[in-house]
Amino acid sequence: MSSAQIEIQLIASLVAVACAIPGVFLVLRKMALISDAISHSILPGLVIGFFITHDLNSPLLILMGALSGILTVVLVEYIQKTKLVKEDTAIGLVFPALFSIGVLLIAKNANDIHLDVDAVLLGELAFAPFDRLLINGIDIGPKSLWLIGTILLITLSLLIAFFKELKVSTFDPGLATALGFSPIVIHYGLMSVASITTVGAFDAVGAILVVALMIAPAATAYLLTNDLKKMLIYAVLFGMFSAISGYWLAHYLDASISGSMITMLGFVFFLVYLFAPNSGLIAVLYRNRQQQKEVQLLTFLLHLNNHKEKRERHINHLNEHINWHKVKAKSIVELADKNNLIFIDNNIISLTEKGKTFTEKAIDYIITNDDSEIESMKKDFFLFRG
Amino acid sequence: MDLQEYLKLVFSDYTLRTITIGTAILGAICGMLGSFAVLRKQSLLGDAISHASLPGIAIAFLITGTKDTNVLLIGALISGLIGAFWIRSIVKNTHLKTDTALGLILSIFFGFGMLLLTFIQKQPNANQSGLDKFLFGQAATLLIEDVWFMAIVTAICLAVLLLFWKEFKLLLFDVDYAKTLGFNIKFIDALITSFIVLAIVLGLQTVGVVLMSAMLLAPAAAARQWTNSLSTMVVLAAIFGSVAGVVGTGISASQANLSTGPVIVLVAAVFVVFSFIFSPSRGLLFSQIRFLKNRRDLQLHKTLSFMFDLVKTHEDKSHPHAIKILNNFQGYTKGTLKKLEEKKYIKLSGRMWSMTEEGYQFAGNLYNQNIEK
């Protein structure tokens, strides 16, 4: 590994961490799409900043970019307050307009700027190590590393200083107001951090990747935990993992580094989305199926309980009466049999003692609708689950 | 080239005519379907889907190796649909909210698309130039076949829209009722989502991935301000959309270095701002005027009811009182007294005022809700 490669991976990881932290709060506050809006609408700010200073590395650019990011938030909230359109429409109207202004400003003055639109969308991480920060002629590392490092440091210290406030105002704005700190201040603070991070990161990784780095790690972490601290840690880890593995994917495919990083983020999200223990797709579908089976079993047992006459309890009769297909009926009967809830004598099904107690308890449960009872009941009676 | 020349050219110049008709049709279909997106609070679905269509374009190129627009657009359609239905599945099966799902799919698909595009660019058989026109769109590449294709798709959409009009309307405004009536909600829902994806894919070539969502939203949001009826809104949005398309094309053609997509978006944004301010029933201007008028009326009525309280203790209702008495009451000015006189509620003579019979009647009923004004 050359030193340039190490530097690229370092920058990518720092960017990922700096984005993941505000991202967690954006996702929790249901404002994920604000990051999309900000990432587009910083463009006119950057371009105007460039017109003033004619220097792509001027801090004024970051300031102007962050300001136009905050302007987006203010505009969106203003439009929303007029009640003429809903919030999402407000977002969808503001940022394309600002982005268009930025694109046109670049297009009209494109000849003397090397700020081209592709670079805005994609960034070019591969070039980051070539742009070095020199102090008194001594090379102390790539500029983007210092820039994003500073932003990350600020974000981290703000996070530690205001963790409690952030937590309360995210989950209970009413309580936050009652405790005496304004959710509005926290809101704009968070928005400012998001804007500055976006501007700082987009130079290296482009506007779209910033959105991915903010939302994807947070969303992935949210599928795995409900604990805020754990969610932050997971998000940071997912971000760093995707940054580094994304770099090597890009290296191998000879493709865009930022594109590969997002692809890795997407891949990780997809895996967690499928296999997360509680909220993953497979777990959810399995649980749904099992609940369905439990309900069916209960219906079946109640039917047996209700009918003393043999005609109603004949095995073939079940198909028509409860209207189940043969396969389904068979599997339910087997399940009940395995659990010793029924016995079959000459194709006539009857409840065992255990089955009777279970059914009676189930009826009790249905009448009282006491949620705590059902779980212990399942434990007591089910040996085999479907 | 100024606008007049442009208009002349539209009728004589083949390319310009093609582009103008193309953007007009695009604006119409976007406005039409965008209305549904806006009313269903799915405004940002358009943004997500347009980004999600990018990997489809790249994969279609990787598989077929052609740059035939229709093939690429089919790729875009497929990946857009996958994106749209994945978003729905995330929202349905996990506790992630809609905005997170939208942002997630948007950025991940787009990033994957960019990975593929840069991968294609590095391939030796460099037939790929022009793929990135889908990012920002290039109206200039529209061919007459493309325009025909767009027209046919628009016609089909329109026909289906008319056919299922009642169902769509029900779905928009009362899903539960539609369910109880036995409509197949899932089917109608999937139908409208697919149409929105289709409209987006059609616009990719002209306006591009990044700005497509505005094309979908802006005409609809503008149209919403002028009417409360769905059919009027859809028609208005279609008109706004096509006018924005034509005017935007005109402006960008009349100057060098102005790409069509952003100009169309900005023209549409101007429509939105205009509608937000000047629409008679919802607009900011008129509601401000109504607000001020109400406040003025309130002041007037307060003064009048204060006078009424004074007068009702007297035998002679038209007995003159000194204006000075009113000094105890903060709400009156010379202007309000004049207004009251104009309305013939009081008479002024010198420094005295007296209440008329009409004014007495009116003031007596002022806070009585049962009486019509």
HADDOCK unambig.tbl for C-alpha pairs under 7 A between the chains (distance, minus, plus):
assign (segid A and resid 27 and name CA) (segid B and resid 100 and name CA) 6.06 0.50 0.50
assign (segid A and resid 30 and name CA) (segid B and resid 97 and name CA) 6.85 0.50 0.50
assign (segid A and resid 30 and name CA) (segid B and resid 99 and name CA) 6.30 0.50 0.50
assign (segid A and resid 30 and name CA) (segid B and resid 100 and name CA) 6.96 0.50 0.50
assign (segid A and resid 31 and name CA) (segid B and resid 99 and name CA) 6.81 0.50 0.50
assign (segid A and resid 32 and name CA) (segid B and resid 99 and name CA) 5.70 0.50 0.50
assign (segid A and resid 32 and name CA) (segid B and resid 100 and name CA) 5.31 0.50 0.50
assign (segid A and resid 32 and name CA) (segid B and resid 103 and name CA) 6.38 0.50 0.50
assign (segid A and resid 33 and name CA) (segid B and resid 99 and name CA) 5.86 0.50 0.50
assign (segid A and resid 33 and name CA) (segid B and resid 103 and name CA) 5.76 0.50 0.50
assign (segid A and resid 85 and name CA) (segid B and resid 221 and name CA) 6.96 0.50 0.50
assign (segid A and resid 88 and name CA) (segid B and resid 41 and name CA) 6.98 0.50 0.50
assign (segid A and resid 88 and name CA) (segid B and resid 43 and name CA) 5.88 0.50 0.50
assign (segid A and resid 88 and name CA) (segid B and resid 44 and name CA) 6.29 0.50 0.50
assign (segid A and resid 89 and name CA) (segid B and resid 38 and name CA) 6.69 0.50 0.50
assign (segid A and resid 89 and name CA) (segid B and resid 43 and name CA) 5.22 0.50 0.50
assign (segid A and resid 89 and name CA) (segid B and resid 217 and name CA) 6.96 0.50 0.50
assign (segid A and resid 92 and name CA) (segid B and resid 43 and name CA) 6.63 0.50 0.50
assign (segid A and resid 92 and name CA) (segid B and resid 44 and name CA) 6.08 0.50 0.50
assign (segid A and resid 92 and name CA) (segid B and resid 213 and name CA) 6.86 0.50 0.50
assign (segid A and resid 92 and name CA) (segid B and resid 214 and name CA) 6.35 0.50 0.50
assign (segid A and resid 92 and name CA) (segid B and resid 217 and name CA) 6.97 0.50 0.50
assign (segid A and resid 93 and name CA) (segid B and resid 214 and name CA) 6.02 0.50 0.50
assign (segid A and resid 93 and name CA) (segid B and resid 217 and name CA) 6.87 0.50 0.50
assign (segid A and resid 93 and name CA) (segid B and resid 218 and name CA) 6.33 0.50 0.50
assign (segid A and resid 96 and name CA) (segid B and resid 211 and name CA) 5.86 0.50 0.50
assign (segid A and resid 96 and name CA) (segid B and resid 214 and name CA) 5.93 0.50 0.50
assign (segid A and resid 97 and name CA) (segid B and resid 265 and name CA) 6.48 0.50 0.50
assign (segid A and resid 97 and name CA) (segid B and resid 266 and name CA) 5.81 0.50 0.50
assign (segid A and resid 97 and name CA) (segid B and resid 269 and name CA) 6.51 0.50 0.50
assign (segid A and resid 100 and name CA) (segid B and resid 262 and name CA) 4.59 0.50 0.50
assign (segid A and resid 100 and name CA) (segid B and resid 266 and name CA) 6.79 0.50 0.50
assign (segid A and resid 104 and name CA) (segid B and resid 258 and name CA) 6.34 0.50 0.50
assign (segid A and resid 104 and name CA) (segid B and resid 262 and name CA) 6.87 0.50 0.50
assign (segid A and resid 107 and name CA) (segid B and resid 257 and name CA) 5.76 0.50 0.50
assign (segid A and resid 107 and name CA) (segid B and resid 258 and name CA) 6.48 0.50 0.50
assign (segid A and resid 108 and name CA) (segid B and resid 257 and name CA) 5.56 0.50 0.50
assign (segid A and resid 108 and name CA) (segid B and resid 258 and name CA) 6.74 0.50 0.50
assign (segid A and resid 208 and name CA) (segid B and resid 107 and name CA) 6.08 0.50 0.50
assign (segid A and resid 209 and name CA) (segid B and resid 107 and name CA) 6.80 0.50 0.50
assign (segid A and resid 209 and name CA) (segid B and resid 111 and name CA) 6.78 0.50 0.50
assign (segid A and resid 211 and name CA) (segid B and resid 107 and name CA) 6.27 0.50 0.50
assign (segid A and resid 212 and name CA) (segid B and resid 104 and name CA) 6.49 0.50 0.50
assign (segid A and resid 212 and name CA) (segid B and resid 107 and name CA) 4.95 0.50 0.50
assign (segid A and resid 212 and name CA) (segid B and resid 108 and name CA) 6.25 0.50 0.50
assign (segid A and resid 215 and name CA) (segid B and resid 100 and name CA) 6.77 0.50 0.50
assign (segid A and resid 215 and name CA) (segid B and resid 103 and name CA) 6.68 0.50 0.50
assign (segid A and resid 215 and name CA) (segid B and resid 104 and name CA) 6.02 0.50 0.50
assign (segid A and resid 216 and name CA) (segid B and resid 104 and name CA) 5.62 0.50 0.50
assign (segid A and resid 219 and name CA) (segid B and resid 100 and name CA) 6.95 0.50 0.50
assign (segid A and resid 253 and name CA) (segid B and resid 119 and name CA) 6.70 0.50 0.50
assign (segid A and resid 254 and name CA) (segid B and resid 119 and name CA) 6.49 0.50 0.50
assign (segid A and resid 255 and name CA) (segid B and resid 115 and name CA) 5.89 0.50 0.50
assign (segid A and resid 255 and name CA) (segid B and resid 118 and name CA) 5.06 0.50 0.50
assign (segid A and resid 255 and name CA) (segid B and resid 119 and name CA) 4.70 0.50 0.50
assign (segid A and resid 256 and name CA) (segid B and resid 115 and name CA) 5.52 0.50 0.50
assign (segid A and resid 256 and name CA) (segid B and resid 118 and name CA) 5.71 0.50 0.50
assign (segid A and resid 259 and name CA) (segid B and resid 111 and name CA) 4.50 0.50 0.50
assign (segid A and resid 259 and name CA) (segid B and resid 112 and name CA) 5.70 0.50 0.50
assign (segid A and resid 259 and name CA) (segid B and resid 114 and name CA) 5.31 0.50 0.50
assign (segid A and resid 259 and name CA) (segid B and resid 115 and name CA) 4.32 0.50 0.50
assign (segid A and resid 260 and name CA) (segid B and resid 112 and name CA) 6.90 0.50 0.50
assign (segid A and resid 260 and name CA) (segid B and resid 115 and name CA) 5.67 0.50 0.50
assign (segid A and resid 262 and name CA) (segid B and resid 108 and name CA) 5.68 0.50 0.50
assign (segid A and resid 262 and name CA) (segid B and resid 111 and name CA) 5.18 0.50 0.50
assign (segid A and resid 262 and name CA) (segid B and resid 112 and name CA) 6.55 0.50 0.50
assign (segid A and resid 263 and name CA) (segid B and resid 108 and name CA) 6.32 0.50 0.50
assign (segid A and resid 263 and name CA) (segid B and resid 111 and name CA) 6.16 0.50 0.50
assign (segid A and resid 263 and name CA) (segid B and resid 112 and name CA) 5.04 0.50 0.50
assign (segid A and resid 266 and name CA) (segid B and resid 108 and name CA) 5.41 0.50 0.50
assign (segid A and resid 279 and name CA) (segid B and resid 94 and name CA) 5.71 0.50 0.50
assign (segid A and resid 281 and name CA) (segid B and resid 93 and name CA) 6.46 0.50 0.50
assign (segid A and resid 284 and name CA) (segid B and resid 93 and name CA) 6.78 0.50 0.50
